[in-house]
């Protein structure tokens, strides 16, 4: 069953790329060829290479209609340029992502395809800076699979995984939903509640004494799934815990975020606003196994929310 689903997802991705990532001129040629083939099939007529096929007004490069293939192309060119800029900065210390080798270029091209395709399929959210950081570990893991066939299909498999992973947190990227029950402010409130239930002293110090609110440091932690807070091997280890948690990614994510605060308790209690904000925005090296154990041992249910930020 899994093999069938894998094959189906790979075929769907190939079709989506063909339909949505073609340039408008290539798309127009493909559609014209299809129309010619259909017409010849109907008429049984071999018209020869000079038969002229008209191009619809909507597909003309000078068309300004919103349904025009060129209109969509020009809108997404700006998004593609932003993606390219972000990809140049993605884990610049790793040869897998950075450099001018054909290997790193191929990997960046795969990421570009995935992010641009996601943006086209989700126009309400489009592409948000930082999604490249979430995608990077996924592509790396699939590309380095010891199974050669899986490695060859890393781009398609990464797309499927990326979409599923973001499906649990995609509302965090939508500003219009910030104040809704599924928005980022609600999730930050759940983090504050979890900290209060496990260490009220630290919660009071951050919330009232120094007024270091969760939105000042945990917004990035949560939206980017901690992908910018630790070195790459540590990110992979943390994600193992996120993805294997029976209660879901968001549950374990909030537990780890709370554990990050608890592991820095002594320093946070000594610090003022500036010191604590600096510490949490530039989280120090830590024993990841200890951090995950602290997260696992936390009490309380992360699904409820009762604090206001």
C-alpha positions as CSV (number, residue, x, y, z in Angstrom):
1,X,0.0,0.0,0.0
2,X,2.8,2.4,0.9
3,X,4.6,1.7,-2.4
4,X,1.5,2.5,-4.3
5,X,1.0,5.8,-2.5
6,X,4.6,6.7,-3.0
7,X,4.4,6.0,-6.8
8,X,1.1,8.0,-7.0
9,X,2.6,11.0,-5.2
10,X,5.7,11.0,-7.5
11,X,3.5,10.9,-10.5
12,X,1.3,13.7,-9.2
13,X,4.4,15.8,-8.5
14,X,5.7,15.2,-12.1
15,X,2.4,16.3,-13.5
16,X,2.2,19.4,-11.3
17,X,5.7,20.4,-12.4
18,X,4.8,20.0,-16.0
19,X,1.6,22.0,-15.6
20,X,2.7,24.8,-13.3
21,X,6.4,25.3,-13.6
22,X,6.6,25.6,-17.4
23,X,7.3,29.0,-18.8
24,X,4.1,30.5,-20.5
25,X,5.7,30.1,-23.9
26,X,6.5,26.5,-23.3
27,X,3.0,26.0,-21.8
28,X,1.5,27.6,-24.9
29,X,3.5,25.3,-27.2
30,X,2.5,22.2,-25.3
31,X,-1.1,23.2,-25.4
32,X,-1.0,24.0,-29.1
33,X,0.6,20.7,-29.8
34,X,-2.1,18.9,-27.8
35,X,-4.8,20.8,-29.7
36,X,-3.2,19.9,-33.1
37,X,-3.0,16.3,-32.1
38,X,-6.6,16.2,-31.0
39,X,-7.7,17.9,-34.2
40,X,-5.7,15.5,-36.4
41,X,-7.1,12.6,-34.5
42,X,-10.7,13.8,-35.0
43,X,-10.3,14.6,-38.7
44,X,-7.8,11.9,-39.7
45,X,-6.0,14.6,-41.5
46,X,-2.2,14.9,-41.9
47,X,-1.9,18.6,-42.4
48,X,1.9,18.9,-42.6
49,X,4.4,20.9,-40.7
50,X,3.3,24.3,-41.9
51,X,-0.2,24.2,-40.5
52,X,-0.7,27.3,-38.4
53,X,-2.3,27.1,-35.0
54,X,-3.8,30.2,-33.4
55,X,-2.8,31.3,-29.9
56,X,-5.6,32.5,-27.7
57,X,-5.6,36.2,-26.6
58,X,-5.2,35.1,-23.0
59,X,-2.0,33.3,-23.7
60,X,-0.4,36.2,-25.6
61,X,2.6,37.8,-23.7
62,X,1.0,41.3,-24.0
63,X,-2.2,40.2,-22.4
64,X,-2.9,41.8,-19.1
65,X,-5.9,39.6,-18.2
66,X,-5.8,38.0,-14.7
67,X,-6.4,34.6,-16.3
68,X,-3.5,35.0,-18.7
69,X,-0.6,32.5,-18.3
70,X,1.8,35.4,-18.7
71,X,0.1,37.4,-15.9
72,X,0.6,34.4,-13.5
73,X,4.2,34.0,-14.8
74,X,5.1,37.7,-14.1
75,X,3.6,37.6,-10.6
76,X,5.5,34.4,-9.7
77,X,8.8,35.7,-11.2
78,X,9.1,38.1,-8.2
79,X,8.4,35.2,-5.8
80,X,11.0,33.1,-7.6
81,X,13.6,35.8,-7.2
82,X,12.9,36.0,-3.4
83,X,13.2,32.2,-3.2
84,X,16.5,32.3,-5.1
85,X,17.9,35.0,-2.7
86,X,16.9,32.9,0.4
87,X,18.3,29.7,-1.1
88,X,21.7,31.4,-1.5
89,X,21.7,31.9,2.3
90,X,20.4,28.4,3.2
91,X,23.0,26.5,5.3
92,X,25.9,28.3,3.5
93,X,28.3,26.2,5.5
94,X,27.2,22.9,3.9
95,X,28.3,21.8,0.5
96,X,25.0,20.1,0.0
97,X,23.3,23.5,-0.3
98,X,26.0,26.0,-1.0
99,X,28.6,26.5,-3.7
100,X,28.8,26.4,-7.5
101,X,29.2,22.6,-7.9
102,X,26.6,20.8,-10.1
103,X,25.6,18.9,-6.9
104,X,24.7,21.9,-4.8
105,X,23.1,23.6,-7.8
106,X,20.9,20.6,-8.4
107,X,19.8,20.6,-4.8
108,X,19.0,24.3,-4.8
109,X,17.0,23.8,-8.1
110,X,15.0,21.1,-6.4
111,X,14.3,23.3,-3.5
112,X,13.3,26.2,-5.8
113,X,10.9,23.9,-7.7
114,X,9.3,22.7,-4.5
115,X,8.9,26.2,-2.9
116,X,7.6,27.8,-6.1
117,X,5.1,25.0,-6.7
118,X,3.9,25.3,-3.1
119,X,3.5,29.0,-3.6
120,X,1.4,28.5,-6.7
121,X,-0.8,25.9,-5.1
122,X,-1.3,28.0,-2.0
123,X,-1.9,31.6,-3.3
124,X,-3.4,32.7,0.1
125,X,-0.1,32.0,1.8
126,X,2.2,31.9,-1.2
127,X,5.9,31.8,-0.1
128,X,7.0,33.1,3.2
129,X,10.7,33.7,4.0
130,X,11.9,30.9,6.2
131,X,10.1,28.1,4.4
132,X,13.4,27.3,2.8
133,X,14.8,26.5,6.2
134,X,12.0,24.1,6.9
135,X,12.5,22.4,3.5
136,X,16.2,22.0,3.8
137,X,16.4,19.1,6.3
138,X,13.6,17.2,4.4
139,X,15.5,17.4,1.1
140,X,18.8,16.5,2.7
141,X,17.3,13.3,4.3
142,X,15.6,12.1,1.2
143,X,18.6,12.9,-1.0
144,X,21.0,11.0,1.2
145,X,18.8,7.9,1.4
146,X,20.9,4.7,0.9
147,X,18.2,3.4,-1.4
148,X,19.2,4.7,-4.9
149,X,15.7,4.8,-6.2
150,X,14.5,6.8,-3.2
151,X,17.4,9.2,-3.6
152,X,16.6,9.7,-7.3
153,X,13.0,10.7,-6.3
154,X,14.1,12.9,-3.5
155,X,12.6,16.1,-5.0
156,X,9.1,14.5,-5.4
157,X,9.2,12.8,-2.0
158,X,10.4,16.0,-0.3
159,X,7.5,18.0,-1.8
160,X,4.9,15.5,-0.4
161,X,6.6,15.6,3.0
162,X,6.9,19.4,3.0
163,X,3.2,19.8,2.2
164,X,2.2,17.4,5.0
165,X,4.5,18.9,7.5
166,X,3.3,22.4,6.9
167,X,-0.4,21.4,6.9
168,X,-0.2,21.3,10.7
169,X,1.3,24.8,11.0
170,X,0.5,26.6,7.7
171,X,-2.0,28.9,9.6
172,X,0.9,30.3,11.5
173,X,2.1,31.9,8.3
174,X,-1.2,33.6,7.6
175,X,-1.3,37.1,9.3
176,X,-5.1,37.3,8.9
177,X,-5.4,34.3,11.3
178,X,-3.0,35.5,14.0
179,X,-5.8,36.1,16.5
180,X,-7.8,33.0,15.6
181,X,-7.8,29.7,17.6
182,X,-5.5,28.3,14.9
183,X,-3.2,31.3,14.6
184,X,0.3,31.9,15.9
185,X,-0.8,34.0,19.0
186,X,-3.0,31.1,20.2
187,X,0.0,28.7,19.9
188,X,2.3,31.1,21.7
189,X,-0.4,31.3,24.5
190,X,-0.3,27.5,24.7
191,X,3.4,27.7,25.2
192,X,3.1,30.3,28.0
193,X,0.4,28.1,29.7
194,X,2.7,25.0,29.4
195,X,5.6,26.9,31.1
196,X,3.3,28.2,33.8
197,X,2.1,24.7,34.6
198,X,5.6,23.3,34.8
199,X,7.5,26.2,36.4
200,X,5.5,29.1,37.6
201,X,8.5,30.9,39.0
202,X,10.2,31.1,35.6
203,X,6.9,32.0,33.9
204,X,6.4,34.9,36.3
205,X,9.9,36.1,35.9
206,X,9.7,36.1,32.1
207,X,6.1,37.3,31.9
208,X,6.0,40.1,34.5
209,X,9.5,40.8,36.0
210,X,11.4,41.1,32.7
211,X,8.4,41.1,30.4
212,X,10.0,38.9,27.8
213,X,6.9,37.7,26.0
214,X,6.8,34.5,23.9
215,X,6.2,36.5,20.7
216,X,9.6,38.1,21.2
217,X,11.6,34.8,20.9
218,X,9.3,31.9,20.2
219,X,7.6,33.1,17.0
220,X,10.6,31.9,15.0
221,X,11.0,28.8,17.1
222,X,7.4,27.7,16.2
223,X,6.9,28.9,12.7
224,X,10.2,27.4,11.5
225,X,10.1,24.3,13.6
226,X,13.3,25.1,15.4
227,X,15.2,24.8,12.1
228,X,17.3,28.0,12.8
229,X,18.1,27.5,16.5
230,X,20.5,24.5,16.4
231,X,23.2,23.0,14.2
232,X,22.1,20.7,11.4
233,X,22.7,17.3,13.0
234,X,20.8,18.6,16.1
235,X,17.9,19.7,13.9
236,X,17.6,16.3,12.4
237,X,17.6,14.7,15.9
238,X,15.0,17.1,17.1
239,X,12.8,16.5,14.0
240,X,13.0,12.7,14.7
241,X,11.2,13.5,18.0
242,X,8.8,15.9,16.3
243,X,7.7,13.5,13.6
244,X,7.6,10.4,15.8
245,X,5.4,11.9,18.6
246,X,2.1,10.1,18.7
247,X,0.3,13.3,19.6
248,X,1.5,15.2,16.6
249,X,4.3,17.6,15.6
250,X,2.8,20.7,17.4
251,X,2.5,18.9,20.7
252,X,6.1,17.9,20.8
253,X,7.2,21.2,19.3
254,X,5.7,23.1,22.3
255,X,7.2,20.7,24.7
256,X,10.7,21.2,23.3
257,X,10.2,25.0,23.3
258,X,9.2,24.9,26.9
259,X,12.1,22.6,27.7
260,X,14.4,25.1,26.1
261,X,13.3,27.7,28.6
262,X,13.6,25.3,31.6
263,X,17.1,24.3,30.6
264,X,18.1,28.0,30.7
265,X,16.2,28.7,34.0
266,X,19.2,29.8,36.1
267,X,20.5,32.2,33.5
268,X,17.0,33.5,32.7
269,X,16.3,34.2,36.4
270,X,19.5,36.2,36.7
271,X,18.9,38.1,33.5
272,X,17.1,41.3,32.7
273,X,15.0,42.0,29.6
274,X,17.9,42.6,27.2
275,X,20.0,39.7,28.5
276,X,17.1,37.2,28.4
277,X,16.0,38.3,24.9
278,X,19.5,38.0,23.6
279,X,19.9,34.5,25.2
280,X,16.6,33.2,23.7
281,X,17.1,34.7,20.3
282,X,20.6,33.2,20.1
283,X,20.1,29.9,21.9
284,X,23.3,28.4,23.1
285,X,24.7,24.9,22.5
286,X,23.0,22.3,24.6
287,X,22.9,18.6,25.1
288,X,20.1,17.7,22.7
289,X,19.3,14.3,24.3
290,X,18.9,16.0,27.7
291,X,16.7,18.7,26.1
292,X,14.5,16.1,24.5
293,X,14.2,14.1,27.8
294,X,13.1,17.3,29.6
295,X,10.5,17.9,26.9
296,X,9.3,14.3,27.2
297,X,8.9,14.5,31.0
298,X,6.8,17.6,31.0
299,X,3.4,17.4,32.5
300,X,0.2,19.0,31.0
301,X,-1.8,18.8,27.8
302,X,-0.5,21.2,25.1
303,X,-3.8,21.2,23.2
304,X,-5.7,23.6,25.5
305,X,-5.2,27.4,25.8
306,X,-6.3,29.7,28.5
307,X,-3.7,32.5,28.8
308,X,-3.9,35.8,27.0
309,X,-0.8,37.4,25.6
